[in-house]
Amino acid sequence: MSPRIAVAIFFMIGATGIVSRAQEREKGHSKNDGSQARHTPMVKLIRDCLPAVASLQIVQGHESQGVLTMGVGSASVIHRDGYLLTNNHVLFRMHQGQAILPGQPALMFRIIATLSSEDLALIKVEAGEVLPSLDLGRSDDLMLGEPVIVIGNPGGLVHSVSEGIISGLNRSTSVAGTFLPGMVQTSAAVSGGNSGGPLINALGEQIGVITSKKLDGENINFAITIDRVRELFSTLLSAELRYGFLLGMEVEMLGSPVTVRNVSAGSPAERAGVKVGDLIERVDGRELKNGVDFHLELVEKAPGNRLALRIQRGGKAEMIEVELGELELPQPVAEEGTESGLRFRGYEGSWNALPDFEELDPVADGVVEIPTEKAYRTADGENYGLRFQGFIKIPADGLYTFYTSSDDGSRLSIGEKLLVNNDGLHALQRKGGLVRLTAGLHPVTIDYFEQGGEEELEISWEGPGFSSQPVAGEAWFHRP
């Protein structure tokens, strides 16, 4: 019998089992026999998973200057080196935080990466030893009624456990203004502080990240699916952008073993001999279980570092050494002859997605201080579009995240690179993209359309030395 079926049977007949064991004790069975009977598959499951779940305590800054508050959350250990997965909103305005793992002293953690548009974050603790971690499962075959558990930190009650079932699939919800589609719903009890913790199946695999609950309902709770986490992990970490090196290869994120799915022409990976279809078993002698492990091996790498890849190709093992190159960055343009503000063109039409504005004739044009939905609009505020073009002034070299918050669709490009794709018909939602830029002026294009209902467009950013905020008028420029 599989563990999944065993736990399901336990849920269905648990009450009968308890009565039977009570009767056995009354008949004179030893205390040891009763204790053994209590070691159910559920108890074993919890004991196996508990060491890999952290309760987070976070010191947060408040809107009022100088005021600090304490927040709580949860996280799961997804790698032996101390990498933990949690929600981005758990880290909101974090000054410092610590993770509490069973059998460990409280460990300070640092943020490795965040992806606010998907409410995901990666943090790291330095435990000085190999940590137990949860295996990442799959969420493409979840079944309604499948038993699950949640381990976390509800209300600051560390390492609390609740059980339930998968009660819904492909749900949508919003967290802190972020629209999250494709969520899994569970009846396992969730409270404030569970956010970021794991949703675990009967095999002890993490199948989701607890994210939110329906406040006007009972036990209607939502988790980001683990397949979604896997697919987004390379974007979350963005190792090449974050650390400034070039590798030039992609791996499959859903399957195992780790399989190369793309190699960029002329990249260090191609020059070293990596080919599509290669199976990567180890990086620098360290075994890989999945694509997440592969990307974590790239943390804090730098140009000139070498990666020793043990691969399988055609049934034969090979060693390939790749020397990381330096990431080429877009260069700023000359500021001479520019003026403040962005050029815009207004269009009229009914679309379900952003059209090719180059193929349309504008009905209005001009210059605005900042790009918003009000630069041009029809009389009733429906069925119109906008294109903004010009430059954005980057204050310092480094990593920047740009966001568009829009109702309906929007896109933002820096130079020729599409950075934020927030297209389609939808209520107000925020999407972002990470880019490494040098100081100076960089070309920017912003597209927006509104079909019907409410309309809104806001561009925000975060970068070296400042947190997320709307891009002010002083950052926008154009050539007359």
Residue, then its C-alpha position, 0 to 999 in steps of 0.5 A: m500500500s502506498p503512503r498516500i493511500a495509507v494516510a487517506i485510510f487513516f483519515m477515514i477510519g481514524a475514529t474507529g481506530i481510536v475506539s479499537r485501541a481504547q478497547e484493547r487497553e481495557k482488555g489488558h494490553s500493555k502500554n507499549d502496545g498502545s504507544q506503538a499503535r499511535h505511531t501512525p503514518m501521519v505521525k511519521l509524516i510529520r516527524d519526517c517533515l518537521p525538521a525542514v520547516a522554519s518559523l520566521q520572526i521578522v523585524q519590520g519598519h513601519e510607515s511612521q519613521g523610526v517605528l519597528t514592529m515584529g512580524v511572523g511567517s514560515a518557510s521551507v528548507i529546499h536545499r541542504d546548504g540552508y536555502l529557504l523558500t517563502n512568500n515575498h509579502v512575509l518579508f515586507r519592509m524587513h529590517q532583519g529576520q531570524a529562522i527557527l528550525p527544530g533542534q537549531p538555535a535561532l539563525m539570522f537569515r538574509i534575502i537572496a532574491t524576491l519576485s514580488s509579482e509572484d509573491l515568492a522569495l528565497i532566503k538563506v541561513e548559515a547553519g554550519e551544517v547540512l540541513p534536512s530539506l523537503d523534496l519538491g514534488r509535482s502539482d500537475d496530478l493533484m487530486l481533490g480529496e488528497p490528504v495534505i498537511v501544513i506546517g508553519n508558524p500561525g500567530g507565532l506558535v512555532h512548528s504548528v501542524s494542521e491537516g486537511i485535503i486538497s479542496g480545489l484546483n486552479r483558483s485565483t486570488s490576490v495578495a498585497g495587490t498581486f494577482l495570483p492565478g492557478m492556485v491550489q485550495t486546501s482545507a488544512a487550517v491556516s492563520g496569519g504566520n502560516s504564509g510562506g510555509p509548505l503544503i505537503n502531500a502524503l509522500g512528504e513532498q512539498i506541493g505548494v507554498i501557503t500564501s493566503k486565506k479567504l477571510d470571509g470563509e472557513n478553511i478556504n486557503f490557497a497555496i502557490t503550486i510547486d510546479r509554478v515555483r519550479e517554472l519561476f525559479s530561474t526568474l526568481l533567482s536570475a543568477e546571471l543578472r544578479y551576479g553579472f556573469l554569463l553561462g548561456m544555458e537553460v535546464e528543464m525545471l519540472g523533470s528529473p534528472v536535470t536536462v539541458r533544454n537550450v544552449s545560447a549560440g556563442s555562449p560559454a556553455e556552447r564553447a565548452g561543449v554543452k549540448v541540448g539533451d545533456l543530463i547534468e548529474r553534478v556541478d562541482g562534485r555536488e549531486l543535483k536532484n532537480g533544476v532548482d538545485f542547478h540554479l542554486e549552484l550558481v549563487e554568488k558565482a562571478p565572471g571567470n569562475r569555472l563550473a565542473l559539470r558531470i553529464q550523461r550523454g548517449g549513456k556515457a558519463e563525461m566531464i565538462e568545464v565551463e568558464l563563466g563569461e561576463l554579462e554584457l550590459p546595455q550602454p546608456v545614451a548621450e543626455e545631450g539634447t534631451e528634455s524632461g518627460l515622455r512622448f506619448r501617442g493615443y489610439e482608439g480601438s477595442w482589443n483583448a490584448l495589446p495591438d501593434f501600435e506601429e500599424l495604427d494611426p494615433v489620434a493624439d500625441g504630446v509629452v507628459e511628465i509621467p506615464t499614466e492612463k490619463a495621458y489620453r483617454t476617450a470620453d467614456g474611458e474605454n477602448y483606447g491605448l497609449r504608447f510612451q517612448g523616451f528614456i529613463k535615467i538610471p541613478a547608479d550601476g546595479l540591479y533594478t526591478f521595474y513594475t507595471s500596475s495596470d488595468d487592463g494590459s501593459r508592457l515595459s521594454i528597456g532598449e530592445k528587451l521586453l522586461v515586463n509583460n502585463d498584457g491581457l484583459h484583467a483587473l488591476q495587477r502588478k507584474g515586474g522584471l529584473v534588469r542590470l543597468t549602468a548609470g545614465l539614460h536608457p531607452v524605454t517603451i511603455d504600452y498600455f490599453e484599456q477595454g472597459g471598466e476601471e482603468e489604471l497605469e502606474i510604473s514603479w521601480e526599486g534599485p540600489g539604495f531604495s525600495s519599491q516606489p513610483v518612478a518620479g517625473e525627474a527620471w523620464f526624458h525624451r528628445p524633442 
